[in-house]
Amino acid sequence: MGLNEDVGRRLRALRHGMDVSLSELARRSGVGKGTLSELESGRRNPTLETLYALTTALGRPLSAVLGDPAPPGVAAGKEPGVSGGAVTAVLLERYEDGEAVTDVFRVTIRAGAVQESRAHVPGTSESLMVLAGTAVVGRPDDLATVGPGASARWRADVPHVYSAPDGDVQGVLFVRCPVAAERRDGQGGG
């Protein structure tokens, strides 16, 4: 099964499991109903921004619709990933405890590109460890410039930015998304 079909199947199952209609998810996420239908059927290539809009509207982390983490030893650039306006992300690990889901991504921020990410689920935070290049990341009013071996952390439940002004950036991104209270209490769907 290809990435499009796998993501579509997971998205549809998540939406159905939460008893949310296609129209309601389109309204909550700001993603067109036709686009959503094509994503769920595997006929449309999902972008990072669209998937974040949908998973945020459902109150779930991005990994809820992505496939299993990339297997160890897969060469960089050869793993299946999802791309956005500036960032390509490959899920490496998903860790869940009673408080939060932490997704670990291998990311590339493309040279000269800027990605303005919408707010994620309330309480979500992100941190980026830069492996190569120089990234400018964080909230628009509190940007951090981060070089090789350094890291930055910011709230991701508000709009935030990724950019690589001087060349491609390679890094590891940690996204920590709180588990909704109703799921912790065993009352919510999954």
Secondary structure, DSSP 8 states (H G I E B T S, - for coil): --HHHHHHHHHHHHHHHTT--HHHHHHHHT--HHHHHHHHTT-S---HHHHHHHHHHTT--GGGTS-S---TT--TT-S--EE-SSEEEEEEEEEE-SSEEEEEEEEEE-TT-EEEE---STT-EEEEEEEES-EEEEETTEEEEE-TT-EEEEESSS-EEEE-TTS-EEEEEEEEEE--HHHHTT-S--
